């Protein structure tokens, strides 16, 4: 249950850091890339049953 909640929270945060606003367009995709990597690791750990 907690791993599902963690995955949903990470997906929402990943969507929130996409560079959609003018002030964040200069950041590029670095913030969402880092959170995407964290999300991928969490999903893999959840599938392996280690989370």
N, C-alpha and C positions, 0 to 999 in steps of 0.2 A: 504494500500500500504506500509506504513512504517513498519507494523508488519511483512509482508512477507520479506521485506528487512532485518529486524532485525533477523529473523529466519535463513535466508540464510547466513548472516554474522556469526552467532553463530555456524552453522554447519561447515562452512569453518574453523573457529578457533578451533572447536572441533577436526577436522581431523588434524589440524596443531600441536596439542599438544600431539598426540599419541606418545608413546616412541619408535620411529623408529631408532634413532641414538644412538651410543654407549654412548655418554655423558649423554643422557637423560634416559637411561635404568634404572638407579638407582632410578629415581624419582617414578617409578611405574605408576599406573594409576590415581594417585591423581589429577594432573592438568586436565586430560580429564574427570575425575569423577565429579569434581566441575563444569566444563563447561557443562557437560551433564545434571547436575541437574538444572543449570540456563536455559538451552535450554528447558528442560521439563516444568519448571515453565512458561516460555514465551509462549510455545505452548498451555498450559492449559489456560493461561490468554487470548490468542488470540482466542481460541475456545469459551471461555465464553463471549467474546466481551468486556473485561475490559482493553484492551491494545490499 
